[in-house]
Each structure stands twice: as C-alpha cells, then as structure tokens.
Amino acid sequence: MVLIAGPTASGKTGLAIERAQRSGGVIVNSDSMQVYDVLRVLTARPDAAEMAAAPHHLFGFVPPSQRFSTGAWLAAVREKLAGKLSDAPEIIFAGGTGLYFEALTQGLAEVPPVDPAIVRKVEATIAGLDADDRARLMAARDPAMAERLEVPDTQRVVRALSVLEATGRSLAAFLDAPQTPIVDPASAERIVLAPDRTRLRARIRQRFEAMMEGEAIEEVRALNALGLDQSLPAMKAIGVPEITAMLAGDRTREEVIEKASIATGQYAKRQETWFRNRMADWRRIDPLE
C-alpha cells in the first residue's frame, strides 16, 4: 500500500501515475470531490490521457445529486480490495481528503445512515448562525461533541446534530467505539506532499485559469441544468458558485478567477493544517523541487 496525500495542485496525480507505471500498480481516488461525475475539470480529476496511463478506480462514479460520505467511500474501497484490486502488485491511494486517509489507517465509526430530511431540517436550523452561535448550540445540544470540535464549522455541526436527531445518541458515542482499519499504517508507505506555499499558490491560479480556458464553464452549465439542491457537496465545489454568478451576469471572468483562486488557496491551507496536525509522522517531500 502506498498513500499519497497533499494539498490541491501539489502534484499528487503525476506522482501516483509515475509510481503506478513503475510498479504495475493501480491508483485509488482518495479525494472527496473527485468521486463526483460532471465536474471532471473543476475537481481536477485526471484527464483522459492520465486515466489511460495507469488503472484508476473510484473517480467520477457518483452522481452530483448524492451526498457521498467517508463511510460510503470506505465501503467502496473494501469492495474494490475484495475484488479487482486483490492481485495488484501495488495499490496507490492518492488524494487530498485527510479524513479518507485517517479512515483507511485508523478505521471509521459505524454510524447509522441519517435520513436526508433530517439533514435538511438541521441545515435550516443553523442557517445564518455564526461560529459563536454554532458553538453555543452544540454545547447545549451535544456537549460531548462540542468539546471535540475545535472549530464549529457548518458541515461538522450539521453532521453531529443530524446523528443526534436521528439516533438519540451523540456522534461521540459512535466515534469512541472500537474501529478496525483497512490499511496497517506501519506497513504502508505514507507520503505527504508539502510544496513551497508561494509556488503552490501560483500553481493554483495558473491551474484555475487553465480550467476556465477548458471546459469548466460548460461543466457548471451542465450541473446547473440538473436543478439540484444547492446544499449538495457538488454544488459547493470551488468554482461552481463563482462561475454560476458569472453566467448570471453578476461577476466578470477575472473576478471568478480571482475569487476561486483565493478560495482554493484557503482550502489548500486547511488541508496543510490537517496534514501537519493529524499526519505528523508521514514522510514529507516537496514535489516542486
């Protein structure tokens, strides 16, 4: 097993393909946005030439109308490992979602599925609340989980309160149950790409400019034509709201590039923080050197 994590635009795809070609291995997507179809360009999924360069799995196989969880991804990985990937000489997990790698190497709590109607109800309840308000709500409703949330961001608060509403139990109770990992971290090669931040930001802007020159605008048109719930993860992908505003005449092309590049840089910073705090014992390399 080879695990390659890193912030967006850091070169994970290229390194994974290089490894797969050298070993005859296969690549498994470990990025929560690259699971969705329609948005190939905006989520930086491998292009046709890259997909043909080595066997790829779990890319673009989920419709954007679905909410795809870490648990669902882990179940898909288990299915692959029991089938097509069982004889691969090397299995390369590559992506930027830290929680996916944590689930692989530490296991994932078995949390019962939550009715989407409950999720929507909770989303409506916290809509308009700022971070302090969300923290107070969590402390009142679920103090055990409130202590675990360093930052009460909307996604984590919705998850915690939805589980509480659906099961009557704190998410903390499920998280504390014994968990079995798929990958033994001691026997896996674990790599975090840690490029120079200034160079990474330049790459992020250049890549988004190339996306705009490519099919990004057409992808957003196709996505919006589906008439999906705006709260779905695919609808919140960086670039989708910005390009949607441009198509409505509310934003210029340059404004889209500027805002999306800044948003992507902020996302990369959050990824880097996760890798630094939660994956401190992984080997770090600068792929841009």
N, C-alpha and C positions, 0 to 999 in steps of 0.2 A: 504494500500500500504506500502510495506517495500522496501527501496532502500539500497542495499549493494554495495558500491564501494570500490576499493582498488587496490594497485599495483599488478602486476603479481606475482604469487606464494605466496600471502599473506593469502590464506585460504578462499577465497570467496565461492568456491564450497561447502566446508564442512559446513560452517555456513549456507548457503542457504538451503542445504538439511536438516540440523538439524531443522531449522525454519519450513520448509515445512512439515516435518514429525510430528512436534509438533502441527501445526495448521491445517493440512489438506490442506495447500496452494499449489500453483503452482509456478514454477520458470521460469522467462523470461530472456533469454540471453541479456545482455547489454554490450557485448564486440564485437568490430567491426571486429575482426579476427575470432572469433568463429562462425560467421554466415556461413563461407565457409565450404563446404564439402571437401573431400580428406585429408585435413590436420587436422585430429582429434587430433593426438598425439602432433604435433608441436605447435598447438594453445592451447593446454591444455584444450580441451573440456572435459566435464565429460565422463568417460568411461561407458561401458555397465552397470556395477553394479550401478554406481551413477545415471545413467539415469533411471534405474528401481526403485530407491529408492524413487523417487518423480516425479510428472509430470513436464516435461521440454518442453519449447517452444522456437522456433526461434534459434535452434542450428543446424549448418551444413545443412542449407536448400538452400544455394546459391552456384551455380557452380563457380569455381575459374576463369572462363572465364569472369565473370561480375565484374563491378565496383559497389559496393554496398554503397550507400550514407547514411548519417544520415537521410535524408528525407525519403528514402525508408524504413529504419528501423522503423521510426516513423509511417509511413503508415501501416506497418505490425503489429505494436503494436496496433494501432487503430482498425484494423480488428480483432485481437485476442480479444481485450476488448469488442468489439461489439458482439462477438460470443462465443467461447468456454470458455473464462475466465470470462464471465459476472457473473457467480454464484460462483466463487471461494471464499472461506472464507478469503483467504489472497493471495495477488499477490506479489511475491518477485522478484524484478529486481536486478540481480547480474551481475557484470562485471567490467571491468577496463577502459571503454571508457568514460571519463569525459564529452565529448560533447553529448553523448547519454543521460546522466542524466540531463545535462543542457537543452536539448531539451524537455525532459519529464516535467521538472518543470518550465521552462520559455517559452516554445513554440519554434517554429522554423520558420524562414523566408520562405515564399513561393517563392522559386527561380525556374524559369522555367528550365526544363531539357536542358542540353547542349549536342550538337552533339559530339560523341566521336572523330570525325575527327578534331573538333576544339580543343579538349583537347590535342590530339596528336600534332597538329600544335604548340600549346603553349609550350608543353613539349620540342619540338625540338628547339623552340626559346630560352628557358632559359637553355638548356643543356650546361653544362660547366661553367655557371656563378657562382661565389661565392656569399656569403651573401651580400657583399657590392654592387656588380653588380646588384643583385636582388632588393636590396633596392632602388638603383638609378632608375632602370627600373620601379618599382612600383610608385615611386614619380613622374616620368614623365608621365606614362600612367594613373594611377589611384591614385591621391594624397589623396582622401578621405579614401581609403582602406589602403594606405601606412601608414597613421597616426595610424591605428588600429593594424597593425602588429608589435608587439613588436620584434618578430624575423621573418624575411622574409624567412621562410623555404620553400623548393621547393613545397611541397604539397599545402600550403596556397596560394602561389603566382600563381601556376597553376590554382587553383580554381578561384581566383579573376580575373585573366586575361582572363580565359575562359568565365566566365559570362559576362565580359565587351565585349569581342569579339562577343558573341552570341546574346546579348540583346541590346548593345549600352548603357547600364546603369551600374553604379558602383554597385558592390555587397553591398556596404554600404547602398545604397538606399533601397534594399530589406531587409537588416538587421534592418533598422530603422522603418519598417512598423509594425503596431500592431500585436502581436502574442498571440495565445491562448494556454496555457499549457494543457497537459493531466492530470498531477498529481498536486494537490494542495500541495505545499511543507509544508504548515503549518499543514496539517492533516496527512502527511506521516511520517513514522519512517525512518530517514535518518542516515545511518551509514557509516563511512569511516574507513576501516581497516588501522591501522598505526603501523605496526610491527617495531621492532628494526632493523635499517638498516643493521647492521653487520650480524644478524641472517637471515635476508631476503636474503642477497647476498649468504650466504651459502646454503640456500634452493634453490635458483635459479640454482646454479651449480649442486647440487645433482639432481634436477629435470631434468636438461638437460642431465646429464649422464644417468639417467633412460630412457629418451626419446631415446637416442642413442642405449641403450640396447633393447628397444622396437621396434616399427615399424616406427620410424622417417625416417630412410634411405629408406625404401620401399615406404613411402608416397612421398618422394621427387622424387624417380624414377617414380612413377605413375603420379605425377604432371608434371614433365618434358616431359613425353611421350605425353602429350596433345599438346605440341608445342605452348604454349600460349605466348602472348606479355609479354616481360619481365617487362614492366612498370605497369602491373596489381598488385593490392594490395596483392593478394595471392602469387605472385611470389617474393614479397619483405618481406614476413613473416620471422621473425628471425629464422635462421636455414636453410632456403631454399638455399640462396646463398652459405652459408658455406658448406653444405652437397653436393651441386652441384659441388663445387670446389673439394671436396674430391673424388667424383665419377669420376671426370675428371683426377684425379691423381695429382692435384695441391695443395693439402692440406692433412695433416695427420689427423687421428681421434682425437688426442689430441689437435691439432690446432683448429679443428672445435669446440670442447668442450670449449676451452679457449676463442675463439673469440665470439662464440654465447653466452656464459655466460656473457662476458663483455658487449655485445650489449644489452642483456636482462636487466642487471643491469642499464645501461644507460637509457633504456626505463622506468624502474621502477622509476628512479629518476625524469624523466619528468612527469610521472603520479603523483608522490608525490607532485611535484611543482604545478601541475594543482589543485589537491585536496586542497592543502594548500591555494592557492590564490583564487580559484573560489568556493570552498565549505567550507569556513571557519566556517560556522555556523552549520555544520553537527557534530553529535556526533562521537568522535574518540575512538576506542578501539584497544588494541594490542592483536591480536588473538593468538600470540605465547606465551603469558603469561599464 
